Amino acid sequence: MPRLSLAFAFFAVLVAPLFGATSEPVPGLVTPWEISAPVRLNPIEPERCPSAKALGSADWKPAAPDTLGVIDIAALHPNPPAGATRIYARTTLPATEAGPRAFTFGYRGDLAVYLNRQLVFHGHSHAPTGAPWTADTTISLPLSAGSNDLLVVATRGADGWAFSVRDRDAVFLHAGVTRAWELPDLGGLESVAFDAKRNVLFASNYAGNALARLNLDGRDVNLTWMSGFRRPTGVKVAQDRLYVIDRSGLSVIDPESAQVLSRTPIEGAGFANDLVVHPSGVVYVTDSARGTLYRLESGKAELWLADPRLAQCNGLALDGERLLVGVSSSGTIQRVDLATRQIATVATIGPGVIMDGLVGDGREGWLFSDYFGRVYRANAKGETTLLIDGRGPQRFCADFEFIPSLSLLVIPSLHEQRLTAYRLAPPALGATR
């Protein structure tokens, strides 16, 4: 999507070294599997399903995918017998009713897929050096009601020997989370803020260089309510004012008249990203590129804190007289004392994330997102609960808003051009998983 190429350019810098390093399984992974010992090539395969005799005589062993769903055959069989460059892998897919269901296959080498002994896919990968594998392939499998036999025939290629299979549209929702509404094709919305006085939502339209406005039920969307911004990111409503960060700095807006009241440049910032407004009127801003915090007051911006523990900082929230900062480099939430500037870790997810949204939940806890598709709650002890996981279908989670009085969570996706609202019932705001 060309119009979002700039929007994703900064995040691509973060994604490159991080993607794939995760401790939680991606939802929808197909498991368990059995795989055979390596066998010699049969020239009839893969166009014809292996015979019952060949499958029956195979030496089958259980094989579990990693958290990204990859079964690394080369690691399981580093020294196969000469000429034995093919394996069989089998599992079953249950279906409550007959019909097509989309599955995503990733692979290195040659892959043939059979459903109930019928060939449904055959392909060969040409993954570039350093890539996990060839681009994922989505296959609509015509499932029958009941149990379906899935057989994969994987042949070693010059670029490797591995595969993965997952239900393309699987999304994990905590028992206390339900989807309220969803709006597709909204451009690159990056951050959302609730205006309680007007009972509306404002959002930064990063791709459209504008601010959007919409109702709480997802209707009456105006994607260009205000224009003239340069790739805006963080937005907040405080003291009857709308605060916006863009590449020019901080803008303060009257949400009633849609007039800009003031602009404060942030000199030296690499990528000013999120902000929070202190009751005193002081504004704090994260610089995700430089790993620093800025303090803005009376039309002036100063570099307030630079520390390696804030590398790739993003989301900001207030906890009394302390800042909470989402830090992507460590996958943590850091607490910064406003008086002493001392830093302490309060919650940890670990590497492999882009920490984005961060807000209070109205119950002495905090909600925060990993841009790759996860939303968590952290309680006052720093214990975390996974509420949403949309990494499989790439349901990205940018800088969201949570309205405690309505239990409404509104998530912009930026690159996916989607805005989704969820209701969080008490179970989602209570004990950790």
C-alpha positions in Angstrom: 0.0 0.0 0.0 2.0 3.0 -1.2 0.2 5.6 0.8 1.2 3.7 4.0 4.9 3.2 3.0 5.9 6.2 5.1 3.6 5.2 7.9 5.3 1.9 8.3 8.9 3.0 7.5 9.7 3.7 11.2 8.1 0.6 12.5 9.9 -1.6 9.9 13.2 -0.6 11.6 11.8 -2.2 14.8 10.2 -5.2 13.1 13.3 -6.4 11.3 15.3 -7.5 14.4 12.3 -8.5 16.5 9.8 -10.4 14.5 9.6 -14.0 15.5 11.0 -13.7 19.0 8.0 -14.5 21.1 7.2 -16.7 24.0 3.5 -17.3 23.3 2.1 -19.5 20.5 0.4 -17.7 17.7 -3.3 -18.5 17.7 -4.7 -21.1 15.3 -1.5 -23.2 15.0 -2.3 -26.7 13.7 -1.1 -29.2 16.1 -0.2 -32.0 17.1 1.8 -33.5 14.2 3.4 -36.8 13.5 6.3 -36.8 11.1 8.1 -39.7 9.4 11.7 -40.4 9.3 13.3 -39.1 6.0 12.6 -41.2 3.0 13.9 -41.4 -0.6 12.1 -39.4 -3.4 9.4 -41.2 -5.3 9.1 -39.8 -8.8 5.3 -40.2 -8.8 5.0 -38.0 -5.8 4.0 -35.3 -5.0 1.3 -35.3 -7.7 -0.1 -38.5 -6.3 -0.8 -39.1 -2.6 1.6 -41.6 -1.0 0.2 -45.1 -0.9 -1.3 -46.5 2.3 1.6 -49.0 2.2 4.2 -46.2 2.2 2.5 -44.4 5.0 1.9 -47.5 7.0 5.6 -48.5 6.9 6.9 -45.1 7.8 8.6 -44.5 11.1 6.3 -42.0 12.7 7.3 -39.8 15.7 5.4 -36.9 17.4 6.6 -33.4 16.4 5.5 -30.1 18.0 5.9 -26.7 16.3 7.6 -23.8 18.0 5.6 -20.8 19.1 5.4 -19.4 15.6 4.2 -22.8 14.4 7.3 -23.9 12.6 8.3 -27.5 12.3 12.0 -27.3 11.5 12.7 -30.6 9.8 16.3 -29.8 9.2 16.8 -29.4 12.9 14.9 -32.7 13.7 16.8 -34.6 11.0 20.2 -32.8 10.6 21.9 -35.9 9.1 19.4 -37.9 7.0 20.6 -41.0 5.1 22.0 -40.3 1.6 19.1 -39.5 -0.8 16.5 -39.4 1.9 15.3 -35.8 1.4 11.6 -36.1 2.0 9.3 -36.6 5.0 5.6 -37.1 5.6 3.7 -35.2 8.2 0.2 -35.9 9.3 -2.5 -34.5 11.6 -6.3 -34.2 11.6 -8.5 -31.1 11.2 -11.9 -31.3 13.0 -14.9 -29.4 11.6 -18.4 -29.1 13.1 -19.8 -28.6 9.6 -18.7 -29.1 6.0 -17.4 -26.1 4.1 -14.2 -24.2 3.2 -11.8 -22.8 5.8 -8.7 -20.8 5.1 -5.3 -22.0 6.3 -1.9 -20.4 5.9 1.1 -22.5 5.0 4.7 -21.3 5.3 7.5 -23.5 4.1 11.0 -24.0 2.8 11.7 -26.5 0.1 9.0 -28.3 -1.8 5.6 -28.8 -0.2 2.6 -30.9 -1.2 -0.6 -30.8 0.8 -3.3 -33.5 0.7 -6.7 -33.2 2.4 -8.5 -36.6 2.8 -6.0 -38.0 0.2 -6.7 -35.3 -2.4 -3.9 -33.0 -3.6 -4.9 -29.4 -2.7 -1.5 -27.6 -3.0 1.9 -28.1 -4.4 4.6 -25.4 -4.4 8.4 -24.8 -4.2 9.9 -22.0 -2.1 12.5 -19.5 -3.2 13.1 -17.7 0.1 15.7 -15.0 0.1 18.7 -15.3 2.3 17.8 -14.4 5.9 14.0 -14.7 5.3 12.1 -17.2 7.5 10.7 -18.8 4.3 8.8 -18.1 1.2 5.7 -15.8 1.5 2.9 -17.5 3.4 0.4 -19.2 1.1 -3.3 -19.2 2.0 -5.2 -22.3 0.9 -9.0 -22.7 1.3 -9.4 -26.3 2.5 -12.8 -27.9 1.7 -13.3 -29.6 5.0 -15.9 -32.3 5.6 -18.0 -32.5 8.8 -16.1 -34.5 11.4 -12.4 -35.4 11.3 -10.3 -34.5 8.2 -6.9 -36.1 7.4 -4.2 -33.6 6.5 -1.0 -34.9 5.0 2.0 -32.8 4.2 4.9 -34.1 2.0 7.9 -31.9 2.5 11.0 -32.2 0.4 14.3 -30.5 1.3 15.2 -27.5 -0.9 18.3 -25.3 -1.4 16.8 -22.8 1.0 15.9 -25.2 3.8 13.5 -27.8 5.0 10.6 -26.6 7.3 6.9 -25.9 7.3 4.0 -24.4 9.3 0.3 -24.5 9.2 -2.3 -22.3 11.0 -5.9 -21.3 10.8 -5.6 -18.0 9.0 -8.4 -16.2 10.8 -7.9 -17.5 14.4 -7.9 -14.7 17.0 -7.6 -15.4 20.7 -10.1 -13.5 22.9 -10.0 -13.8 26.7 -13.3 -15.1 28.2 -14.2 -11.5 29.3 -13.6 -9.9 25.8 -16.2 -9.6 23.1 -16.1 -7.6 19.9 -18.5 -4.7 19.8 -17.9 -3.3 16.2 -15.4 -3.1 13.5 -14.7 -0.7 10.7 -12.4 -1.7 7.8 -10.7 0.4 5.1 -10.2 3.5 7.3 -6.7 4.5 6.2 -3.8 4.5 8.6 -5.3 5.4 12.0 -2.6 5.2 14.6 -3.9 6.6 17.9 -7.4 7.1 19.5 -8.6 9.4 22.3 -12.0 9.8 24.0 -13.6 13.2 24.5 -16.0 12.6 27.4 -17.5 16.1 27.1 -18.6 15.6 23.5 -18.9 11.8 23.7 -16.8 11.2 20.6 -13.5 9.7 19.6 -10.6 11.5 17.9 -7.9 9.6 16.0 -4.7 10.5 14.3 -4.9 9.6 10.6 -1.2 9.0 10.0 -1.6 8.0 6.3 -3.9 10.9 5.6 -1.9 13.6 7.5 -5.1 14.5 9.3 -7.2 14.0 12.4 -10.4 11.8 12.3 -13.5 12.1 14.4 -16.3 9.4 15.0 -19.0 8.4 17.3 -18.6 5.8 20.0 -20.7 3.3 18.0 -18.3 3.6 15.1 -20.6 5.7 13.0 -20.4 9.2 11.4 -16.7 8.8 10.6 -14.9 11.9 9.3 -11.4 10.8 8.4 -10.3 14.4 7.6 -12.0 16.3 10.5 -8.8 18.5 10.6 -6.0 18.4 8.0 -2.6 20.0 7.8 -0.6 17.6 10.0 2.5 15.7 9.2 2.1 12.0 9.9 0.4 12.5 13.3 0.8 9.8 16.0 -0.2 10.2 19.7 -3.4 12.0 20.5 -4.9 12.8 24.0 -7.8 14.7 25.3 -7.2 16.6 28.6 -8.6 19.8 30.2 -11.0 20.2 27.3 -8.2 20.3 24.8 -7.0 17.9 22.1 -3.3 17.3 22.1 -1.6 15.9 19.0 1.9 14.9 18.2 3.2 15.0 14.6 6.5 15.5 12.9 6.3 19.3 13.6 5.9 18.8 17.4 2.9 19.3 19.7 -0.3 20.9 18.6 -3.0 22.0 21.1 -6.5 22.1 19.6 -9.9 23.4 20.7 -12.1 20.3 19.9 -15.2 22.5 19.7 -14.0 24.9 17.1 -11.3 22.7 15.5 -8.9 25.5 15.8 -5.2 25.1 16.6 -4.5 27.1 19.8 -0.7 26.6 19.9 2.1 24.7 18.3 5.4 23.7 20.1 8.3 22.3 18.0 10.4 19.6 19.5 13.9 20.3 18.3 16.2 17.3 17.9 13.5 14.6 18.2 14.0 11.6 15.9 10.5 10.3 16.0 8.2 12.0 18.6 5.5 9.4 19.2 3.2 9.3 22.2 2.3 11.9 24.9 0.7 12.3 28.2 -0.7 15.4 29.9 0.0 16.1 33.6 -2.8 17.8 35.6 -0.5 20.8 35.8 -0.5 21.2 32.1 3.0 19.9 31.5 3.2 17.5 28.6 5.6 14.5 28.3 6.5 13.0 24.9 8.4 9.8 23.9 11.0 9.9 21.2 11.0 6.3 19.9 13.9 6.8 17.6 16.3 8.2 20.3 14.9 6.5 23.4 14.3 9.7 25.2 11.6 11.7 27.0 10.8 15.3 26.4 9.0 17.8 28.7 6.9 20.6 27.2 5.7 23.6 29.2 4.7 27.1 28.2 5.5 26.7 24.6 9.0 25.2 25.2 10.3 21.7 24.8 13.3 20.3 26.7 15.1 16.9 26.6 14.0 15.7 30.0 15.4 12.1 30.2 17.8 10.0 28.2 18.5 6.5 29.4 19.4 3.1 27.6 16.5 1.5 29.5 14.1 3.7 27.4 15.4 2.5 24.0 12.5 2.4 21.6 10.1 3.9 24.1 6.6 4.5 22.9 3.4 4.4 24.9 3.0 6.8 27.9 0.6 7.0 30.8 0.4 8.7 34.2 0.4 6.8 37.5 0.1 9.7 40.0 3.4 11.5 40.0 5.1 8.8 37.9 5.2 8.1 34.2 4.6 4.6 32.8 6.6 4.0 29.6 6.2 1.1 27.2 9.7 0.1 26.0 10.0 -2.1 22.9 13.7 -3.0 23.2 13.1 -4.9 26.4 9.4 -5.6 26.1 8.7 -3.9 29.4 6.7 -1.1 31.1 9.1 1.2 32.9 8.0 3.5 35.8 9.8 6.9 35.9 9.5 9.1 39.0 8.7 12.7 38.0 10.6 14.1 41.0 13.8 12.0 41.0 13.7 10.6 37.4 14.5 7.1 38.8 13.5 4.2 36.6 12.0 0.9 37.6 10.5 -2.1 35.7 6.9 -2.8 36.6 5.8 -5.4 34.0 7.6 -7.5 31.5 6.5 -9.3 28.3 10.0 -9.8 26.9 11.7 -9.3 23.5 9.9 -9.6 20.2 7.3 -6.9 20.7 6.6 -3.4 19.7 5.1 -1.8 22.8 2.4 0.7 21.7 -0.8 1.6 23.5 -0.7 2.1 27.2 -3.7 3.3 29.4 -5.2 2.8 32.8 -8.1 0.3 33.2 -9.9 2.1 35.9 -9.2 -0.7 38.4 -5.6 0.1 39.4 -4.3 -1.8 36.5 -3.0 -1.0 33.0 -3.8 -2.1 29.5 -1.0 -2.2 26.9 -0.5 -3.5 23.4 2.1 -5.2 21.3 1.7 -3.8 17.9 2.0 -7.3 16.3 -1.5 -8.0 17.6 -1.7 -8.6 21.3 -3.4 -6.6 24.1 -2.5 -7.3 27.8 -3.6 -6.2 31.2 -1.1 -5.7 34.0 -2.3 -5.5 37.6 -0.8 -3.4 40.3 1.8 -6.2 41.0 2.9 -6.2 37.4 1.3 -9.6 36.7 0.1 -9.8 33.1 -3.0 -11.3 31.4 -3.3 -11.8 27.7 -6.7 -10.4 26.6 -6.4 -10.4 22.7 -4.0 -12.1 20.3 -4.5 -11.4 16.6 -1.0 -12.1 15.4 -2.1 -14.9 13.1 -4.3 -12.8 10.8 -2.1 -9.7 11.5 -4.7 -7.8 13.5 -2.3 -5.1 14.5 -2.8 -3.1 17.7 -1.6 0.5 17.6 -2.2 3.2 20.2 -5.7 2.3 21.6 -8.2 4.0 23.9 -10.0 2.4 26.8 -13.1 4.0 28.4 -13.7 2.4 31.8 -17.2 3.8 32.3 -18.3 1.9 29.1 -15.8 -1.0 29.3 -15.0 -0.1 25.7 -11.6 -0.7 24.1 -11.0 0.9 20.7 -8.0 -0.3 18.7 -6.6 1.3 15.6 -4.4 -0.9 13.4 -2.5 1.6 11.4 -1.0 -0.7 8.7 -4.1 -2.9 8.5 -6.4 0.1 8.1 -9.0 -1.2 10.6 -10.6 0.2 13.7 -12.0 -2.4 16.1 -13.9 -2.0 19.4 -14.2 -4.6 22.2 -16.1 -4.8 25.4 -14.2 -5.9 28.5 -16.2 -7.7 31.1 -15.0 -8.1 34.7 -13.2 -11.4 34.0 -10.8 -9.6 31.6 -10.0 -7.0 34.3 -9.4 -9.4 37.1 -7.1 -12.3 37.8 -4.1 -13.1 35.6 -4.2 -16.1 33.3 
